[in-house]
Amino acid sequence: MVTTEANPTPPFPSQKPPWICTPLIESNSLSKAAGCRVHMKMDMFQPAGSFKSRGIGNYCLKAVNSRPNRPIRFYSSSGGNAGMPFLLPIPTPFISPVKQTNALQKGLAAVTASRSLSQSATVIVPTTTTPLMKSKIQQAGGTVVTHGASWSEADEHTRALVATDPTGVYCPPFDAEDIWEGNKTLVDELLDQLAEEGQSLDAVVLSVGGGGLLCGVQMGLLERGLGHIPLIAVEPEGAAGLAACLKADRLVELDAVTSIATSLGTRRVARRAFELACHGNVRSVVLSDAQATMGAVRLMDDERVAVEPACGISAAVVYDNVLKKVCPELGPDSNVVLVVCGGNSISAEMLAEYRKTYSHLDAPMATQAYTN
């Protein structure tokens, strides 16, 4: 496996970073619901359609600049997640695209970054991956290899391919210093954008899967001397790996992932994510799948922004009055940034089905909240 050394970003002047500075937009509807000023950091507008353009983009950028004038093929393994059940019944024709969000997000980020750096990428997926997901990766310019019945088998094959390819570089999903450094650029941007409006940051709300985004944002806050700023780390009930670690006060692994928000579907978070979450500013919140899906529906209704449940769950923190409970110190003039992390695998049909399936349910309270 080929790895690269960590280095602060922006790392190299010789290559254009494969991510962009995304807009920071104040939302009237979210602000009204929260009782403070809520700004959406629109990372769904990244080249790969999610925040992963930052972390995986930086990882690829470092590899390219560490091998000047040498071709690279990036190898990324992605899971089809087709064996994971929904917590509430949804018609079978509706299930498949959503279940493979995680595969699409990571694969697209690796392919998009490699192309922008004039390199190539291969994404290895298990047999459970749908033709639609494969075609999206191929349309972005990547090569798709199907191997094994699960992500672990696909990942094992990925590492074997890298070992036999002198140009090969293994691209991890979230657990790497270079990925965290790339995600840290989000903090630099939002602080500068707030400062341009004469505003300061009072809290950040983001979704947690493996913890790569959490690592980057927390590192950015700490390096800026903002370790006191509340960081609300949100997970769904069926994939609450970070909350489980905080409750046990040690790194633990979930028995299974059962949430509809499969972009967040990791059985164990990165060790560094757990360590950074133990800092006193992190407030862990766990919500239901119903809240995650209806958060996505309400963002579409209010802001005409189409996001996945993995992002909708952070919006639900605002809509369902959880933010007021975990951050009672926020006032009308406080500035909260909600990271709108991605929207690759969502459609009008999916949102309509979410509304039909979940809108009749009363929004429950946060099922768990661990504050340090």
C-alpha positions in Angstrom: 0.0 0.0 0.0 1.3 3.4 -0.9 0.7 6.2 1.6 1.8 9.9 1.7 3.1 12.1 4.5 0.8 14.6 6.0 1.3 18.3 5.3 -0.8 21.4 5.9 -3.1 22.4 3.1 -3.1 24.2 0.7 -0.1 21.9 0.2 1.5 22.4 -3.2 1.4 25.4 -5.6 2.2 23.2 -8.6 -1.3 21.7 -8.8 -4.7 23.2 -8.6 -6.6 21.6 -5.6 -9.4 19.2 -6.8 -11.9 21.0 -4.6 -13.5 24.5 -4.5 -14.5 27.1 -2.0 -18.2 26.5 -1.6 -20.8 29.2 -0.8 -21.9 30.0 2.8 -25.6 30.9 2.6 -27.7 32.1 5.5 -31.1 30.3 5.6 -34.2 32.2 6.7 -36.1 29.0 7.4 -33.4 27.3 9.4 -32.7 30.5 11.3 -36.4 30.9 12.2 -36.5 27.3 13.4 -33.3 27.6 15.5 -33.9 31.0 16.9 -30.4 32.1 15.8 -28.6 32.7 12.5 -28.0 29.4 10.6 -25.7 29.4 7.6 -25.5 26.5 5.2 -22.0 25.5 4.0 -22.8 24.2 0.6 -20.3 21.3 0.1 -22.8 19.5 -2.0 -21.5 21.8 -4.7 -18.1 20.3 -4.6 -16.9 18.8 -7.9 -17.7 15.2 -6.7 -21.0 16.4 -5.2 -19.9 16.0 -1.5 -17.4 17.2 1.0 -15.3 14.2 0.1 -13.7 16.2 -2.7 -11.7 18.0 0.0 -10.3 15.0 1.9 -9.9 12.5 -0.8 -8.9 15.3 -3.2 -6.1 16.3 -0.8 -5.0 12.7 -0.4 -4.7 12.3 -4.2 -3.0 15.7 -4.6 -0.3 14.8 -2.1 0.3 11.5 -3.9 0.6 13.2 -7.3 3.0 15.9 -6.0 5.1 13.3 -4.2 5.6 11.5 -7.6 6.4 14.3 -10.0 6.2 13.3 -13.7 5.0 9.8 -12.9 1.6 8.4 -13.7 -0.7 7.2 -10.9 -3.7 5.0 -10.8 -5.8 5.5 -7.6 -7.6 2.5 -6.3 -10.7 2.9 -4.2 -12.9 0.2 -2.7 -16.6 1.0 -2.1 -19.4 -1.0 -0.5 -22.7 -1.8 -2.1 -24.4 -2.1 1.4 -27.2 -4.1 -0.2 -27.6 -6.3 2.8 -28.6 -3.6 5.2 -32.3 -3.4 6.1 -34.3 -0.3 6.6 -35.7 0.4 10.0 -39.1 1.2 8.5 -40.6 -0.5 5.4 -40.2 1.2 2.1 -41.2 -0.4 -1.2 -38.4 -2.5 -2.7 -38.0 -0.6 -6.0 -37.2 2.4 -4.0 -34.5 0.8 -1.9 -31.5 0.1 -4.1 -30.2 3.5 -5.1 -30.2 4.8 -1.5 -28.5 1.8 -0.1 -25.4 2.5 -2.1 -24.8 6.1 -1.4 -21.6 5.4 0.4 -20.2 3.6 -2.6 -21.0 6.5 -4.9 -19.7 9.2 -2.7 -16.3 7.8 -2.1 -15.9 6.4 -5.6 -16.9 9.7 -7.3 -14.5 11.7 -5.1 -11.6 9.5 -6.0 -12.4 9.5 -9.7 -13.1 13.2 -9.9 -9.9 14.1 -8.0 -7.8 11.8 -10.2 -9.2 13.3 -13.4 -8.6 16.8 -12.3 -5.0 15.8 -11.6 -4.7 14.1 -15.0 -4.4 10.7 -13.4 -6.6 7.6 -13.5 -8.8 5.8 -11.0 -10.3 2.3 -10.5 -13.2 1.7 -8.1 -13.7 -1.8 -6.8 -17.2 -2.7 -5.8 -18.9 -5.9 -4.6 -21.5 -7.8 -6.6 -24.3 -6.1 -4.7 -23.7 -2.7 -6.4 -26.4 -1.7 -8.8 -25.7 -1.0 -12.5 -26.9 2.6 -11.8 -24.1 3.2 -9.3 -21.5 1.6 -11.5 -22.6 3.8 -14.5 -22.3 7.0 -12.5 -18.7 6.2 -11.6 -17.9 5.2 -15.2 -19.5 8.4 -16.5 -17.3 10.4 -14.2 -14.3 8.8 -15.9 -13.5 5.9 -13.6 -12.9 2.2 -14.2 -15.2 -0.1 -12.3 -14.1 -3.6 -11.2 -16.7 -5.9 -9.5 -15.3 -8.3 -7.0 -16.7 -10.1 -3.9 -20.0 -10.2 -2.1 -19.1 -7.5 0.5 -17.0 -4.3 1.0 -14.4 -6.3 2.9 -13.9 -8.6 0.0 -13.8 -5.7 -2.5 -11.3 -3.9 -0.3 -9.1 -7.0 0.0 -9.0 -7.2 -3.8 -8.3 -3.5 -4.0 -5.2 -3.8 -1.9 -4.1 -6.8 -4.0 -4.4 -4.8 -7.2 -2.3 -2.0 -5.7 0.4 -4.4 -4.6 0.8 -5.6 -8.2 0.6 -2.2 -9.9 3.7 0.0 -9.7 1.6 3.0 -10.4 -1.0 2.1 -7.9 -2.0 4.2 -4.8 -4.6 2.9 -2.3 -7.2 5.6 -1.5 -8.7 5.1 2.1 -12.2 6.3 2.8 -11.6 8.5 5.8 -8.9 7.3 8.2 -5.8 9.2 7.0 -4.1 12.4 8.0 -4.1 13.8 4.5 -7.8 13.3 4.3 -8.4 15.2 7.6 -6.1 18.0 6.4 -8.2 18.4 3.3 -11.4 18.5 5.3 -9.8 21.1 7.5 -10.0 23.6 4.6 -13.8 23.8 5.3 -13.1 25.6 8.5 -10.7 28.1 6.9 -13.3 29.0 4.3 -16.3 29.4 6.6 -14.4 31.5 9.1 -13.2 33.8 6.3 -16.7 34.0 4.8 -18.2 34.9 8.2 -15.5 37.5 8.8 -16.3 39.1 5.4 -19.8 39.8 6.8 -18.4 41.0 10.2 -19.6 37.8 11.9 -17.9 35.2 14.1 -18.6 31.5 14.5 -20.7 30.2 17.5 -21.4 26.6 16.6 -21.0 23.9 13.8 -23.4 21.1 13.0 -22.2 18.2 10.9 -23.0 14.5 10.2 -20.6 11.8 11.3 -19.9 8.5 9.6 -16.3 7.3 9.8 -15.3 10.6 11.3 -13.1 12.1 8.5 -15.2 15.3 8.4 -15.3 15.5 12.2 -11.5 15.2 12.3 -10.9 17.9 9.8 -13.3 20.4 11.3 -12.2 19.8 14.9 -8.5 20.1 13.9 -9.3 23.3 12.1 -11.1 24.7 15.1 -8.4 23.7 17.5 -5.6 25.2 15.3 -7.5 28.5 15.1 -7.8 28.6 18.9 -11.5 27.9 18.7 -11.7 24.7 20.7 -14.5 26.2 22.8 -16.9 26.4 19.8 -19.6 23.8 20.1 -19.3 21.1 17.5 -22.6 19.1 17.2 -21.8 15.6 15.8 -24.9 14.0 14.5 -25.5 10.3 13.8 -28.5 8.1 13.0 -29.7 5.4 15.4 -28.6 2.6 13.2 -25.1 3.9 12.6 -24.2 5.7 15.8 -20.6 4.5 16.1 -19.2 7.7 17.7 -21.9 7.9 20.3 -21.2 4.3 21.2 -17.5 5.1 21.7 -18.3 8.1 23.9 -20.7 6.1 26.0 -18.2 3.3 26.5 -15.3 5.8 26.9 -13.3 3.7 24.5 -13.1 2.8 20.8 -15.8 0.2 20.0 -17.3 -1.4 16.9 -21.0 -1.7 16.1 -22.4 -5.2 15.5 -24.2 -3.9 12.4 -25.2 -0.8 10.5 -29.0 -0.6 10.0 -29.7 3.1 9.1 -31.1 4.4 5.9 -28.4 7.0 5.9 -25.8 4.7 4.5 -23.3 7.4 3.7 -22.8 7.3 7.4 -22.8 3.5 7.6 -19.5 2.6 9.3 -19.2 0.1 12.0 -16.2 1.8 13.7 -15.1 5.4 13.5 -11.5 6.4 13.1 -9.5 6.3 16.3 -8.5 9.9 15.8 -12.2 10.9 15.5 -12.9 9.4 18.8 -9.9 11.1 20.4 -10.9 14.5 19.0 -14.6 14.0 20.0 -13.5 13.6 23.6 -12.6 17.3 23.6 -15.0 19.3 25.7 -16.6 21.2 22.8 -18.1 18.1 21.0 -21.8 17.4 21.6 -22.9 14.0 20.3 -26.5 13.7 19.1 -28.3 10.6 17.8 -31.5 10.9 15.8 -33.9 8.5 14.0 -34.1 7.6 10.4 -37.5 9.4 10.2 -35.8 12.6 11.4 -33.0 12.1 8.8 -35.4 11.6 5.9 -37.7 14.4 6.9 -34.8 16.7 7.4 -33.9 16.1 3.7 -37.6 16.7 2.7 -37.8 20.0 4.6 -34.6 21.3 3.1 -36.0 20.7 -0.3 -39.3 22.4 0.7 -37.7 25.4 2.3 -34.4 25.9 0.4 -34.8 23.9 -2.8 -31.7 22.0 -1.8 -31.7 18.2 -2.6 -29.7 16.2 0.0 -29.5 12.7 1.2 -30.6 11.5 4.7 -27.0 11.5 5.7 -27.2 15.3 5.4 -30.8 15.7 6.3 -30.1 14.3 9.8 -28.0 17.5 10.5 -30.8 19.7 9.3 -33.2 17.8 11.7 -31.1 19.0 14.6 -32.3 22.5 13.7 -35.9 21.6 12.6 -36.6 19.4 15.6 -35.4 21.8 18.2 -32.5 19.7 19.2 -30.0 22.5 18.7 -31.7 24.6 21.3 -31.4 21.7 23.8 -27.8 20.9 23.3 -26.6 24.5 22.9 -28.8 26.6 25.2 -26.2 29.3 25.2 -27.0 30.3 21.6 -29.0 33.5 21.1 -30.7 35.4 18.3 -27.4 36.9 17.0 -25.4 33.6 17.3 -24.0 32.2 14.0 -24.3 28.5 13.5 -22.9 26.7 10.4 -24.7 23.6 9.1 -22.5 21.6 6.8 -24.6 20.5 3.8 -22.3 17.6 3.1 -23.7 15.9 -0.1 -26.6 15.1 -2.4 -25.3 12.7 -5.0 -27.8 9.9 -4.5 -31.1 11.6 -4.2 -34.0 12.3 -6.5 -37.4 13.9 -6.5 -38.9 10.4 -6.4 -36.9 9.4 -3.3 -37.9 12.6 -1.5 -41.5 12.0 -2.4 -41.3 8.4 -1.0 -39.7 9.7 2.2 -42.5 12.2 2.6 -45.1 9.5 2.1 -43.4 7.0 4.5 -42.3 9.2 7.3 -44.2 12.5 7.4 -47.0 11.1 9.5 -44.6 10.3 12.3 -44.2 12.8 15.1 -40.6 14.0 15.4 -39.2 12.3 18.4 -36.7 13.8 20.8 -33.0 13.1 20.2 -32.7 9.5 21.4 -29.2 10.1 22.9 -27.1 13.1 23.6 -23.7 12.9 25.2 -22.1 16.2 26.1 -18.6 16.4 27.6 
